[in-house]
Amino acid sequence: MNTVFAIALVFIGCCSNVVFLELLVRDFPGCGNIVTFAQFAFIALEGFIFENNFGRKKPAIPIRNYIIMVTMFFTVSVINNYALNFNIAMPLHMIFRSGSLIANMILGIIILKKRYSVTKYISISLVSLGIFICTLMSAKQVASHPNSSEEEGFYAFLHWLFGIAMLTFALLMSARMGIFQETLYKQYGKHSKEALFYNHCLPLPGFLLLGANIYNHAVLFSQSAPVEIPVIGIVAPVMWIYLLMNVVTQYICIRGVFILTTECTSLTVTLVVTLRKFISLIISIIYFRNPFTAWHWIGTVVVFIGTLMYTEVWNSVRTLLHGEKKDVKKE
């Protein structure tokens, strides 16, 4: 039941989180900083109360190590959200972030001197090809916008290209953070809830550097159309409601993934998260009518086939089915 509950939290929390993020970004593309700050503040407050016991619990992993990890985590989170300000469509944003497998493999080879099977290299090649197809098609759409002149189209393309560079940097930084976190867990043991708290608590002073941007968007949010909240009957600006729902669903999503990691194998977690991304993508395309050509669909399918190949889910399913057949024959 815990596993089923965790999977439900992941799908409900993560998929709805993407919807509320896109509702925010469509009206205010540069609101990434205030969204990131709100998410960090909420999760840090929850962790301070329930994990850190109001500051009375000492960390199992030395703070100096968390400071290194937190610097990377803060950078990745801010850049990923801020990239949406550079003409990056939400579907492309989701597909591009699915390239974490590529970044993990590249840095694993360079830093950890890892070697992989032929199947792994093929799967990563498929993921790379799928992302390349989707990125190329999106680049053509940006450069040939019907309402812009040739010069405006060129500058829009450069603007978009900078956003892609930001996503690429964040992808590599995220992979490096994963390797650093892996070495910490090997040395001090796995403390996921503690890491979750410190990853969101320690970066909070860093948002002072983004204070002007956060304040400006808070003012803009307050000026958005007022709507009445069902059941409660309170009237509030719609953008603040979207932000609140984004923060709550982000927390539900993270909690679901955390429970899943304690109840299931890493293969199951990867499979659930991959399927969640695919459903989020479908919702974004259909509900928000984001431009998505046949080539985008081909690229997306190739990405997810490559991801499933990497997790060796086919072998696991075959083994499971083979085991069930043996049990039937015995009976």
LINNOR-V550427 format. One line per field, one symbol per residue. ss: DSSP state (a for helix, b for strand, c for the rest). burial: 1 if it has 24 or more other C-alpha atoms within 12 Angstrom, else 0. A space follows every 10 residues. Layout:
ss: ???
burial: ???
This chain:
ss: caaaaaaaaa aaaaaaaaaa aaaaaaaccc caaaaaaaaa aaaaaaaaaa cccccccccc ccaaaaaaaa aaaaaaaaaa aaaaacccca aaaaaaacca aaaaaaaaaa accccccaaa aaaaaaaaaa aaaaaaaaaa aaacccccca aaaaaaaaaa aaaaaaaaaa aaaaaaaaaa aaaaaaaacc caaaaaaaaa aaaaaaaaaa aaaaaaaaaa aacccbbbcc ccccbbbaaa aaaaaaaaaa aaaaaaaaaa aaaccaaaaa aaaaaaaaaa aaaaaaaccc cccaaaaaaa aaaaaaaaaa ccaaaaaaaa aaaaaaaaaa c
burial: 0000011111 1111111111 1111110111 1111111111 1111111100 1100000010 1000111111 1111111111 1111111111 1111111111 1111111100 0000000001 0011111111 1111111110 1110000000 0000011001 1011011111 1111111111 1001000000 1111111111 1111001001 0001001100 1000000000 0000000111 1111111111 1111111111 1000001111 1111111111 1111100000 1100011011 1111111111 1110000000 0000000000 0
